[in-house]
Amino acid sequence: MAVASAAASAAPLLHYPLAASSSNQPHRRHRRPDAISLRHSSISIPNFPPYPLNCSPISGPRRLATRLGDFSAGASIGDSDTGGSTSVSDDDGLVGEDAAVFDLSKQKLTSWAYFTVILGVVLFVLNVVWIDNSGVGFGKAFVDAVSELSDSHEVVMLMLISIFAIAHSGLATLRDQGEKLVGERAFRVLFAGISLPLAVSTVVYFINHRYDGVQLWQLQSVPGVHQLVWFSSFISFFFLYPSTFNLLEVAAVDKPKMHLWETGIIRITRHPQMVGQVMWCLAHTIWIGNSVAVAASIGLIGHHLFGVWNGDRRLAKRYGADFEAVKRRTSVIPFAAIVDGRQKLPDDYYKEFIRLPYLSITALTMGAYLAHPLMQAASFRLHW
């Protein structure tokens, strides 16, 4: 799973996201702070139009009545432009987005055709400009330049991860300013154009030098270790991939948005990519058991721990009180908010995982495991 996990961290890597009330207050059903409640007991306006302030009719059990002076208790008017977020039903007490939703009836064949073309072009350009040693291929020159700084594979591994982390997190931090300057799609292209080659270099170097370090332990022959490592790696990908729920945005076919997810894996941990990366690193470090694996794990986990702080900071800046509401009822440590009662799981919580993106992750993870020999052979031929 080494290649797939590190590539997942490219978008982030080895790919990706507060005016609070007191946390000591008991949890209550959150209402959007910019909402205006209309109640018969407090407002009475003669000849009020059917849909106040150009609002659309409110569907569901809480309908805005059109009769004079008759208002439903739950009607609200709020700012709909919150950075591209489509909030889940307020009946659920949620202000974030419903993760991993995929409605086939709303998909456009042309959009996925564009996605296929863009993916093919990106892979072609990446191969010509960065990977192919017989052509332009700047990738080998980049890895060689970093390798000249130290004879230690552990140090080179940490430097490659650090270079990627600075570029990746730095661009993420500058996202708001960059999008204002060049637009959402252009900034996404810039982000991917810098992050992806650096991620590929880091992954290939790890694969080619994973057994070059000092052997610290050898557990591969211990019964059950292979099964533990395989299962941990498999589960880690369900945490690593939340940023790919909107593939059309990843490829800039749809306008990229900063999402405030609140269902699915987010109920378990607010930072699933960090948790997935920790799981992947621990599993592979146990299996390989040498100093290069330890160095790679230290670098990757450190980068993702920084991402926890930086991601919360960016979401707080973008979503304000809505993020505070999500933060209060979620946790960084997996299951902590569920255990202490801040996160109330719905009875049909399992349905939030029976969705096409999660099924796709399952298939792709199995494919990546079976493709390990191919990935290792391809990396070896690059001589990075």
BAKOL-262729 format. One record per residue (C-alpha): x, y, z; residue in one letter. Coordinates in Angstrom, 2 decimals. Example, Ala and Ser with C-alpha at 12.3 -4.5 7.8 and 13.67 -1.06 7.14 Angstrom:
<pts>
PT       c1       c2       c3  code
PT    12.30    -4.50     7.80     A
PT    13.67    -1.06     7.14     S
</pts>
This chain:
<pts>
PT       c1       c2       c3  code
PT     0.00     0.00     0.00     M
PT     3.03     2.30     0.01     A
PT     2.40     3.92    -3.38     V
PT    -1.32     4.37    -3.00     A
PT    -1.10     5.82     0.48     S
PT     1.56     8.34    -0.38     A
PT    -0.29     9.33    -3.53     A
PT    -3.39     9.83    -1.43     A
PT    -1.42    12.27     0.64     S
PT    -0.58    14.24    -2.49     A
PT    -4.05    15.39    -2.76     A
PT    -3.16    15.44     0.12     P
PT     0.01    13.13     0.71     L
PT     1.73    10.22     2.11     L
PT    -4.65    15.44    -0.70     H
PT    -6.41    17.88     2.01     Y
PT    -9.06    20.50     5.54     P
PT   -14.52    30.37    15.27     L
PT   -16.78    32.15    17.11     A
PT   -17.73    29.48    19.53     A
PT   -20.05    29.33    22.45     S
PT   -18.66    27.80    25.62     S
PT   -17.79    24.12    25.32     S
PT   -19.06    23.70    28.87     N
PT   -22.60    24.34    27.76     Q
PT   -24.77    21.26    27.20     P
PT   -25.11    20.23    23.56     H
PT   -28.16    21.60    21.84     R
PT   -29.47    21.26    18.35     R
PT   -27.45    23.78    16.36     H
PT   -29.18    26.51    14.41     R
PT   -27.41    28.51    11.75     R
PT   -26.29    31.77    13.38     P
PT   -27.40    33.85    10.40     D
PT   -30.92    32.44    10.40     A
PT   -34.01    34.58    11.04     I
PT   -36.83    32.69    12.70     S
PT   -40.34    33.79    11.85     L
PT   -42.88    33.15    14.55     R
PT   -46.55    34.11    14.81     H
PT   -46.10    35.26    18.38     S
PT   -43.36    37.77    17.54     S
PT   -44.05    39.00    13.99     I
PT   -47.27    40.19    12.46     S
PT   -47.01    42.04     9.14     I
PT   -50.12    42.73     7.08     P
PT   -50.14    41.76     3.40     N
PT   -46.82    39.90     3.76     F
PT   -45.82    38.35     0.42     P
PT   -45.87    34.53     0.14     P
PT   -42.07    34.16     0.06     Y
PT   -40.35    36.82     2.19     P
PT   -37.17    38.52     0.99     L
PT   -37.11    36.56    -2.28     N
PT   -36.73    33.20    -0.48     C
PT   -37.78    30.03    -2.24     S
PT   -40.59    27.96    -0.69     P
PT   -39.34    25.75     2.12     I
PT   -39.96    22.10     1.47     S
PT   -40.31    19.29     4.00     G
PT   -42.36    19.21     7.20     P
PT   -41.74    22.89     7.97     R
PT   -43.48    24.89     5.21     R
PT   -43.83    28.60     5.12     L
PT   -47.53    29.38     5.15     A
PT   -48.84    31.90     2.68     T
PT   -51.84    32.99     4.72     R
PT   -51.65    36.38     6.43     L
PT   -50.03    36.25     9.83     G
PT   -49.54    32.47     9.76     D
PT   -45.88    31.51     9.95     F
PT   -44.36    28.10    10.65     S
PT   -42.15    27.89    13.74     A
PT   -39.11    26.54    11.90     G
PT   -38.83    28.70     8.79     A
PT   -35.49    30.44     8.39     S
PT   -33.67    32.73     6.02     I
PT   -29.88    32.49     5.83     G
PT   -26.86    33.26     3.73     D
PT   -26.62    30.57     1.08     S
PT   -23.10    31.49    -0.04     D
PT   -20.89    29.77     2.55     T
PT   -17.99    28.78     0.37     G
PT   -19.87    26.25    -1.72     G
PT   -21.33    24.23     1.13     S
PT   -24.68    22.57     0.80     T
PT   -25.77    21.95     4.36     S
PT   -27.55    18.77     5.33     V
PT   -31.06    19.01     6.66     S
PT   -31.37    21.19     9.73     D
PT   -33.82    18.56    10.99     D
PT   -30.69    16.54    11.77     D
PT   -29.13    19.44    13.68     G
PT   -26.21    19.55    11.22     L
PT   -24.66    22.55     9.53     V
PT   -21.97    20.79     7.45     G
PT   -22.23    18.77     4.27     E
PT   -23.36    15.20     3.84     D
PT   -20.20    13.37     2.78     A
PT   -19.84    10.85    -0.06     A
PT   -23.20    11.62    -1.66     V
PT   -23.31    10.52    -5.31     F
PT   -26.55    10.92    -7.23     D
PT   -26.23     9.24   -10.62     L
PT   -29.22    11.14   -11.99     S
PT   -27.39    14.45   -11.40     K
PT   -24.19    13.40   -13.18     Q
PT   -23.37    14.79   -16.62     K
PT   -21.71    12.48   -19.10     L
PT   -19.80    15.44   -20.52     T
PT   -18.30    16.24   -17.11     S
PT   -16.93    12.74   -16.70     W
PT   -15.68    12.80   -20.30     A
PT   -13.76    16.00   -19.46     Y
PT   -12.47    14.32   -16.29     F
PT   -11.14    11.35   -18.29     T
PT    -9.44    13.63   -20.81     V
PT    -7.92    15.83   -18.08     I
PT    -6.66    12.78   -16.17     L
PT    -5.03    11.41   -19.30     G
PT    -3.39    14.74   -20.12     V
PT    -2.11    15.15   -16.53     V
PT    -0.58    11.66   -16.49     L
PT     1.00    12.21   -19.91     F
PT     2.53    15.54   -18.93     V
PT     3.67    14.13   -15.56     L
PT     5.44    11.29   -17.35     N
PT     7.14    13.50   -19.96     V
PT     8.12    16.39   -17.69     V
PT     8.95    14.53   -14.46     W
PT     9.09    10.73   -14.66     I
PT    10.65     9.71   -17.99     D
PT    14.40     9.54   -17.46     N
PT    15.04     9.29   -21.21     S
PT    13.35    12.60   -21.94     G
PT    13.01    15.89   -20.09     V
PT    12.41    13.99   -16.85     G
PT    13.26    16.47   -14.09     F
PT    12.27    13.94   -11.41     G
PT    15.58    12.07   -11.34     K
PT    17.56    15.32   -11.31     A
PT    15.47    16.54    -8.38     F
PT    15.94    13.35    -6.34     V
PT    19.67    13.25    -7.17     D
PT    20.06    16.88    -6.06     A
PT    18.41    16.15    -2.71     V
PT    20.41    12.92    -2.31     S
PT    23.68    14.82    -2.73     E
PT    22.95    16.70     0.48     L
PT    23.37    13.57     2.59     S
PT    24.60     9.99     2.34     D
PT    21.87     8.90     4.76     S
PT    18.74     7.46     3.19     H
PT    16.85     8.42     6.34     E
PT    17.86    12.08     6.03     V
PT    17.05    12.16     2.31     V
PT    13.67    10.59     3.03     M
PT    12.91    13.27     5.61     L
PT    14.08    16.04     3.28     M
PT    11.86    14.83     0.42     L
PT     8.86    14.68     2.74     I
PT     9.69    18.12     4.15     S
PT     9.93    19.68     0.67     I
PT     6.57    18.18    -0.26     F
PT     5.01    19.23     3.04     A
PT     6.18    22.84     2.73     I
PT     4.88    23.11    -0.83     A
PT     1.62    21.30    -0.15     H
PT     0.70    22.94     3.15     S
PT     2.06    26.29     2.03     G
PT    -0.16    26.36    -1.04     L
PT    -3.13    25.18     1.05     A
PT    -2.52    28.05     3.45     T
PT    -2.45    30.53     0.57     L
PT    -5.57    29.09    -1.04     R
PT    -7.91    31.98    -0.25     D
PT    -5.50    34.59    -1.58     Q
PT    -4.57    32.46    -4.58     G
PT    -8.16    31.82    -5.59     E
PT    -8.93    35.53    -5.41     K
PT    -5.92    36.25    -7.58     L
PT    -6.23    33.61   -10.32     V
PT    -9.55    31.84    -9.67     G
PT   -10.50    28.50    -8.13     E
PT    -9.73    26.31   -11.13     R
PT    -6.40    27.91   -12.00     A
PT    -5.24    27.67    -8.39     F
PT    -6.22    23.99    -8.26     R
PT    -4.12    23.35   -11.38     V
PT    -1.18    25.18    -9.79     L
PT    -1.64    23.25    -6.54     F
PT    -1.71    19.88    -8.30     A
PT     1.08    20.81   -10.70     G
PT     3.46    21.41    -7.80     I
PT     2.26    18.82    -5.29     S
PT     1.86    15.80    -7.56     L
PT     5.45    15.61    -8.92     P
PT     6.90    16.09    -5.43     L
PT     4.61    13.36    -4.10     A
PT     5.64    10.95    -6.87     V
PT     9.31    11.55    -6.13     S
PT     8.79    10.91    -2.43     T
PT     6.81     7.72    -3.04     V
PT     9.28     6.31    -5.56     V
PT    12.24     7.04    -3.29     Y
PT    10.52     5.30    -0.39     F
PT     9.75     2.21    -2.48     I
PT    13.29     1.98    -3.84     N
PT    15.03     2.51    -0.49     H
PT    12.60     1.04     2.01     R
PT    14.99    -1.82     2.88     Y
PT    18.22     0.21     2.84     D
PT    18.13     1.37     6.45     G
PT    19.30    -0.22     9.67     V
PT    17.13    -3.19    10.60     Q
PT    15.59    -2.52    14.00     L
PT    13.27    -5.53    14.28     W
PT    12.03    -8.38    12.12     Q
PT     8.41    -9.40    12.64     L
PT     7.39   -10.54     9.16     Q
PT     7.55   -14.21    10.14     S
PT     5.50   -13.74    13.31     V
PT     2.05   -15.37    12.93     P
PT    -0.74   -12.83    12.46     G
PT     1.51    -9.84    11.70     V
PT     0.86    -9.97     7.94     H
PT    -2.88   -10.11     8.52     Q
PT    -2.70    -7.22    11.02     L
PT    -0.67    -5.07     8.63     V
PT    -2.93    -5.88     5.68     W
PT    -6.13    -5.12     7.62     F
PT    -4.75    -1.88     9.09     S
PT    -3.60    -0.69     5.68     S
PT    -6.96    -1.56     4.14     F
PT    -8.92     0.34     6.79     I
PT    -6.55     3.31     6.58     S
PT    -7.72     4.07     3.05     F
PT   -11.27     4.71     4.23     F
PT    -9.78     7.52     6.31     F
PT    -7.24     8.70     3.75     L
PT    -9.62     9.47     0.92     Y
PT   -12.36    11.88     2.08     P
PT   -10.94    14.62    -0.13     S
PT   -11.72    12.54    -3.21     T
PT   -15.47    12.50    -2.61     F
PT   -15.75    15.19    -5.29     N
PT   -13.47    13.93    -8.05     L
PT   -14.78    16.46   -10.54     L
PT   -13.58    19.22    -8.23     E
PT   -10.20    17.52    -7.74     V
PT    -9.73    17.68   -11.51     A
PT   -11.15    21.24   -11.63     A
PT   -13.97    20.13   -13.95     V
PT   -16.34    21.51   -11.32     D
PT   -15.32    24.66    -9.47     K
PT   -13.23    23.53    -6.46     P
PT   -14.69    24.35    -3.04     K
PT   -13.52    24.11     0.55     M
PT   -15.92    21.63     2.12     H
PT   -17.17    21.39     5.67     L
PT   -18.02    17.68     5.88     W
PT   -20.01    16.43     8.86     E
PT   -21.28    12.91     8.19     T
PT   -19.78     9.51     7.46     G
PT   -16.17     9.18     8.52     I
PT   -16.20    12.71     9.99     I
PT   -18.43    11.46    12.82     R
PT   -15.56     9.18    13.85     I
PT   -12.78    11.77    13.48     T
PT   -12.73    15.32    12.18     R
PT    -9.34    14.68    10.54     H
PT    -9.65    11.28     8.86     P
PT    -6.66    11.77     6.59     Q
PT    -4.34    12.20     9.56     M
PT    -5.78     9.10    11.21     V
PT    -5.46     7.11     7.99     G
PT    -1.87     8.21     7.51     Q
PT    -0.96     7.25    11.07     V
PT    -2.54     3.82    10.57     M
PT    -0.72     3.31     7.26     W
PT     2.63     4.43     8.70     C
PT     2.39     2.26    11.80     L
PT     1.39    -0.79     9.75     A
PT     4.25    -0.41     7.26     H
PT     6.79     0.46     9.94     T
PT     5.87    -2.69    11.86     I
PT     6.21    -4.74     8.67     W
PT     9.47    -3.25     7.33     I
PT    11.02    -2.64    10.75     G
PT    13.97    -0.46     9.75     N
PT    15.25     3.09    10.12     S
PT    14.06     4.30     6.69     V
PT    10.49     3.26     7.50     A
PT    10.74     4.99    10.88     V
PT    12.05     8.18     9.24     A
PT     9.27     8.14     6.64     A
PT     6.64     7.63     9.32     S
PT     8.01    10.47    11.47     I
PT     7.95    12.83     8.50     G
PT     4.49    11.88     7.26     L
PT     2.84    11.85    10.68     I
PT     4.45    15.17    11.57     G
PT     3.14    16.71     8.35     H
PT    -0.38    15.47     9.02     H
PT    -0.36    16.61    12.64     L
PT     0.47    20.09    11.36     F
PT    -2.42    19.62     8.92     G
PT    -4.79    19.09    11.85     V
PT    -3.99    22.54    13.22     W
PT    -3.81    24.22     9.83     N
PT    -6.99    22.58     8.56     G
PT    -9.00    23.64    11.60     D
PT    -7.62    27.16    11.31     R
PT    -8.61    27.45     7.65     R
PT   -12.08    26.00     8.17     L
PT   -12.64    28.30    11.14     A
PT   -11.69    31.28     9.01     K
PT   -14.01    30.20     6.19     R
PT   -17.04    28.93     8.12     Y
PT   -16.85    30.65    11.51     G
PT   -19.64    29.57    13.87     A
PT   -20.71    26.70    11.61     D
PT   -17.25    25.15    12.00     F
PT   -17.44    25.73    15.75     E
PT   -20.64    23.69    15.83     A
PT   -18.98    20.85    13.90     V
PT   -15.88    21.08    16.08     K
PT   -17.89    20.80    19.30     R
PT   -19.54    17.54    18.24     R
PT   -16.53    15.91    16.55     T
PT   -13.05    14.95    17.70     S
PT    -9.54    14.58    16.31     V
PT    -9.00    11.31    18.22     I
PT   -11.15     8.61    16.61     P
PT   -14.41     7.83    18.46     F
PT   -13.66    10.26    21.31     A
PT   -16.68    12.48    20.58     A
PT   -18.91     9.40    20.30     I
PT   -17.69     7.97    23.59     V
PT   -18.15    11.19    25.55     D
PT   -21.59    11.80    24.05     G
PT   -20.87    14.91    21.97     R
PT   -21.52    13.00    18.74     Q
PT   -24.99    11.46    18.50     K
PT   -25.04     8.77    15.84     L
PT   -28.34     8.34    13.98     P
PT   -29.93     4.90    14.06     D
PT   -29.16     4.38    10.37     D
PT   -25.59     5.62    10.58     Y
PT   -24.36     2.64     8.58     Y
PT   -26.19     3.99     5.51     K
PT   -23.72     6.89     5.37     E
PT   -21.10     4.34     4.26     F
PT   -23.24     2.39     1.79     I
PT   -22.46     4.86    -0.95     R
PT   -20.60     4.65    -4.25     L
PT   -17.46     6.61    -3.17     P
PT   -16.84     4.21    -0.27     Y
PT   -17.46     1.21    -2.52     L
PT   -15.02     2.71    -5.03     S
PT   -12.41     3.13    -2.29     I
PT   -12.83    -0.56    -1.45     T
PT   -12.25    -1.61    -5.06     A
PT    -9.31     0.75    -5.58     L
PT    -7.64    -0.34    -2.33     T
PT    -7.87    -3.99    -3.33     M
PT    -6.52    -3.07    -6.75     G
PT    -3.60    -1.15    -5.23     A
PT    -2.71    -4.14    -3.04     Y
PT    -2.72    -6.51    -6.01     L
PT    -0.70    -4.00    -8.07     A
PT     2.13    -3.78    -5.52     H
PT     4.54    -5.86    -7.66     P
PT     3.87    -3.60   -10.67     L
PT     4.41    -0.43    -8.66     M
PT     7.64    -1.77    -7.17     Q
PT     8.96    -2.79   -10.58     A
PT     8.09     0.58   -12.12     A
PT     9.79     2.44    -9.26     S
PT    12.94     0.29    -9.53     F
PT    13.30     1.08   -13.25     R
PT    13.47     4.80   -12.47     L
PT    16.68     4.36   -10.37     H
PT    15.74     7.29    -8.11     W
</pts>
